[in-house]
Amino acid sequence: MTYSDDIINLVLRSVKEGYSVSEASKMFKISIKTLHRWINLYMDINSNYLVTPTRKRSNRKFDGYADRVGSRLC
């Protein structure tokens, strides 16, 4: 399941404010393993801010479809 950036930031903010990982896991119904992965990927522990997730998004399906349709039109 893919979570939106807003959900990730909300969960990480709750952990930053003092909730334990297990409490946040139960509160948001997200696995502990996923929360630890988010903490390692997106949370900057040395400062007081959360790193906004940067995701690599690809449109492989769309690009492949555009290539097939484009070649028929020419």
N, C-alpha and C positions, 0 to 999 in steps of 0.2 A: 504494500500500500504506500502510495506517495503522499507525504504530508506537505501542506503549504508552508511557506516561509513564516507566515504569521503564527501558525501553530508551534513550529519549532522554536521561534523566539519567545512565545508565551511560556512554553515548558522550561526552556533554559533560564528565563527570568525567574520563574518560581524556584528553581534549584539555586540560583544565585542569591535569592532573598532568604534562603535558609531551610527550605523543605529538603528532606532527604530524597535520594533517588528513588527509593522504594515508595515513599509517600507520593511523589510526583507520578510515579508509574501507576499507582492505584487511582489517583485523582483524575488523570487524563486517559487512563486505559491504554497505555503504551508500554511495551515490554521494557524491562530493565536493560536488556542488551542494546535496544535501540537508543535509549536515553544515554547510555555510556558512549555509544558511537557518536551521537550528536555532541556530547560534551567534548570529546576528543577532537572532533572536526571543527566545531563552530564556536566554542567558548574560549575566550581569552582570559585565563585565570589571573594573570599578572596585573590586569587593569580592571577598571570598573565598568566596562561595556561589553556587550555581546557582539561577536562578529556576525554580521549578516551572512547567511548562507549564500554561497555562489554555486550555482548548479550549471552543469553543462547540459544544455538541452539541445537535442538534435531533432531534425525533421526528416529522418531517413525515409519514412514511409511516404511523406509528402514529396520529397525530392525525387524518389524513385517513380512516383506516379507522374510528376511533372515531366520527367525525362521521356516516359513512354508516350504521354499525350502530345508533347512538343514535337516528337519525331513523326507522328502521324499527320500533324498539321502542315508540315513543310512539303 
